[in-house]
Amino acid sequence: MTIEKQPGFDPRLAWASEGGTLLAGACPVLVVVDILRFTTAVEVAVAHGALVVPERWAGRQGQGQGLPSLSPVSLLGIPAGTRVTLASPNGATVSLDLADAGAVVLAGCLRNASAVAAAARGLGGPVGVVAAGELRVDGSLRPAVEDLVGAGAILHALGGRPSPEARAAVAAFLDAAPDLPSVLATCVSGRELAARGLAGDLRLAAGYDVSQTVPRLSGGVFAQLS
């Protein structure tokens, strides 16, 4: 439905591939947000000069194919020029779906929120921010608070005349901003990662505006926007 594209507002917010694909018809630039952990991993890898190839998730079977870890911490030492494939059911899949819909796709997280917002504005046209969310075992969407907060950080930096959906995300970010590490550590996704011994990823993801890196998906590869 046209109304779901949030006409008359800039910036706008949508969830997952379905919502983002709708926005793609009205917003030429879309920022994908998957804080724990895809877009944070992309930011870290691209900041070190690597190229990231997003891959659609093949379920648990894909875990045995030798794909690199989604852990941002594991990518801190990646050599410049490395081409790394990162598969995820959320951020990677959403990014590819939005590119297929014809949008310019940027990878945003808390670490590069203001830089990505400035770059998106510079590309022109209404900007949409797409919170990836998480997938439950049955395949249904679980809206994720970390992605709501991360999207809100980017939307806050975008300014403009945000849609009510975008305003709600900004409010969530402003509420969480004084204690981002705690919010990420105690949300559902954060607790899941901590239980797996990945608390380092949470600390890295909680860094706010510490990076000027702007990963853009072009030709199926995320690289630094030039």
C-alpha positions in Angstrom: 0.0 0.0 0.0 1.2 3.5 -0.9 0.5 4.8 2.7 3.1 2.3 4.0 5.8 4.2 2.2 5.1 7.1 4.6 4.6 9.8 2.0 5.3 13.4 2.9 8.1 12.5 5.4 11.9 12.4 5.1 13.5 10.4 6.7 11.4 7.3 7.1 11.7 4.0 9.0 10.8 0.4 8.0 11.4 -3.1 9.3 13.0 -6.0 7.5 13.0 -6.8 3.8 9.3 -6.4 3.4 9.1 -2.9 4.8 12.4 -1.8 3.2 11.3 -3.0 -0.3 8.2 -0.9 0.0 10.3 2.2 0.9 12.7 1.5 -2.0 10.0 2.7 -4.4 10.0 6.1 -2.7 13.4 6.4 -1.1 16.4 6.1 -3.5 18.8 5.7 -0.5 18.2 3.1 2.2 20.4 2.5 5.3 20.3 -1.0 6.6 20.8 -1.4 10.4 21.6 -4.8 12.0 23.6 -3.8 15.1 24.1 -7.3 16.5 25.9 -8.1 14.3 26.0 -7.8 10.5 26.2 -4.0 9.9 28.7 -3.5 12.8 30.8 -6.3 11.3 30.6 -4.6 7.9 31.7 -1.3 9.3 34.7 -2.8 11.1 35.8 -4.8 8.1 35.4 -1.9 5.6 37.1 0.5 8.0 40.2 -1.8 7.8 40.1 -1.7 4.0 38.4 -5.0 3.4 35.6 -5.7 1.0 32.5 -7.5 2.3 30.3 -9.7 0.2 26.8 -10.2 1.8 25.4 -13.6 1.4 21.9 -14.9 2.0 21.5 -17.2 5.0 21.3 -20.9 4.3 20.2 -21.9 7.8 22.3 -24.0 10.1 23.6 -26.0 7.1 25.5 -22.9 6.1 27.5 -22.9 9.3 29.5 -25.8 8.1 30.7 -24.2 4.9 33.6 -22.4 6.4 32.1 -18.9 6.2 33.9 -16.2 8.3 32.4 -15.3 11.6 30.0 -12.4 11.9 31.8 -11.4 15.1 33.0 -7.7 14.6 35.9 -8.4 17.1 37.2 -11.2 14.8 37.5 -8.7 12.0 39.6 -6.1 13.8 42.8 -7.4 12.4 41.6 -8.1 8.9 44.2 -7.1 6.2 43.3 -4.3 3.8 42.2 -5.6 0.4 40.7 -8.9 1.9 37.5 -10.0 0.3 35.3 -11.5 3.0 31.9 -13.2 2.6 29.4 -12.6 5.5 26.2 -14.5 5.6 23.3 -13.5 7.9 19.5 -14.1 7.9 19.0 -10.5 8.8 21.3 -7.7 7.7 22.9 -9.5 4.7 19.6 -10.8 3.3 17.9 -7.4 3.8 20.8 -5.6 2.1 20.6 -7.8 -1.0 16.8 -7.6 -1.1 16.9 -3.8 -1.1 19.6 -3.7 -3.7 17.5 -5.9 -5.9 14.7 -3.4 -5.4 16.9 -0.7 -7.0 17.9 1.3 -3.9 21.3 2.6 -3.0 22.2 0.6 0.1 24.4 1.8 2.9 25.3 -0.2 6.1 24.7 1.8 9.3 25.3 1.1 12.9 25.9 3.0 16.1 29.6 3.3 15.3 29.1 5.3 12.1 25.6 6.8 12.6 26.4 10.4 11.9 28.8 9.6 9.0 26.2 7.4 7.3 23.5 10.0 7.8 25.6 12.7 6.2 26.5 10.4 3.3 22.9 9.4 2.7 21.8 13.1 2.6 24.6 13.8 0.2 23.3 11.2 -2.2 20.0 13.0 -2.6 16.3 12.2 -2.4 14.3 11.0 0.6 16.2 8.6 2.9 14.8 5.5 4.5 16.3 3.6 7.4 15.6 -0.1 7.5 15.9 -1.9 10.8 16.6 -5.6 10.1 15.3 -7.1 13.3 15.8 -10.8 14.2 14.2 -13.9 12.9 12.6 -16.4 15.3 13.0 -20.1 14.8 9.7 -20.2 13.0 10.9 -17.5 10.6 8.7 -14.7 11.9 10.2 -11.3 12.6 11.2 -10.3 16.1 11.6 -6.5 16.2 15.0 -5.9 17.9 15.5 -3.1 20.4 19.2 -2.7 19.4 18.1 -2.1 15.7 15.4 0.3 16.8 18.0 2.3 18.8 20.6 2.1 16.0 18.1 3.2 13.5 17.1 6.0 15.8 20.7 7.2 16.0 20.9 7.5 12.2 17.5 9.1 11.9 18.4 11.6 14.6 21.5 12.6 12.7 19.5 12.8 9.4 17.2 15.5 10.8 14.5 16.7 8.3 10.9 15.9 8.8 10.8 12.3 10.1 7.8 10.1 9.9 6.0 9.1 13.1 7.7 5.7 12.8 11.1 7.4 12.5 10.3 9.8 15.4 9.6 6.8 17.6 13.0 5.3 16.8 14.7 8.6 17.5 13.0 8.7 20.9 14.2 5.2 21.6 17.8 6.3 20.8 17.7 9.4 22.9 16.4 7.4 25.9 19.1 4.7 25.4 22.0 7.1 24.5 23.2 7.8 28.1 23.9 4.1 28.6 24.3 2.3 25.2 26.6 -0.5 26.5 24.0 -1.5 29.1 21.1 -1.4 26.7 23.0 -3.6 24.2 24.2 -6.0 26.9 20.7 -6.5 28.5 18.4 -6.6 25.5 17.3 -10.1 24.3 19.9 -10.2 21.5 22.7 -9.0 23.7 22.0 -11.6 26.3 22.0 -14.3 23.6 25.4 -13.2 22.5 26.8 -12.9 26.0 25.7 -16.4 26.7 27.8 -17.5 23.7 30.8 -15.8 25.1 30.6 -12.8 22.7 30.5 -9.9 25.1 33.3 -8.3 23.2 31.1 -7.9 20.2 28.6 -6.0 22.4 31.2 -3.6 23.7 32.4 -2.9 20.1 28.9 -2.4 18.8 28.1 0.1 21.6 30.7 2.6 20.4 28.8 5.7 19.2 30.0 7.9 16.3 33.6 6.5 16.6 33.9 5.9 12.8 33.7 7.9 9.6 33.4 4.7 7.5 30.4 4.5 5.1 30.0 1.1 3.5 28.0 1.1 0.3 26.8 -2.0 -1.5 27.7 -1.9 -5.1 28.0 -4.8 -7.5 27.2 -7.2 -4.6 30.1 -5.9 -2.5 30.2 -3.5 0.5 33.2 -1.0 0.1 33.9 2.4 1.4 31.7 5.1 -0.3 34.0 7.2 -2.5 
